[in-house]
């Protein structure tokens, strides 16, 4: 009996790190592009029930295609880097409105939106530095998220930055996160969960 009590106490402590007793049977669905698809959720969130719905190369159209799929659920969204080249300079606010509307249409009761991470210098292609545009897009997305109940915006952009670009320690190719990059993002998400 004592061993069972100890086991149950340990399980409650582990599972409690994902939001408390009322969340024990809740799944956190991670939705987005390759930054989600490559995130080893079972490694970084071992005490949480997670689902990885990341699709490499996807963007806002993918989010729009999932309308209603997460009704009443909990989602963590990281997407947008693939849309950067498709959004004309000056249209960042319109993009943010479309993006947040797509996220809202997922139907989740609890939404965590992670900022678009910076890029390394070799991934910046446009006249206006891509990281400057990402910063503008992130500010617009954060503003739109602030108007939605149940939305939490998590800004990781500056945490991943070094000398104006994605810190080389946090990436293996200049765009996708290394284990150290995911550790930075995971810590911010765990603070909220």
Secondary structure, DSSP 8 states (H G I E B T S, - for coil): -HHHHHHHHHHHHHHHTTT-GGGTT-EEEEEESHHHHT--HHHHTTTSEEEEEE-TT--HHHHHHTTTTTTT-EEEEE--GGGGGGS-TT-HHHHHHHHHHHHHTT--SEEEEE------GGG--SSS-HHHHHHHHHHHHHHHHTTSTTEEEE--TGGGEETTEE-GGGBSSSSSB-HHHHHHHHHHHHHH-
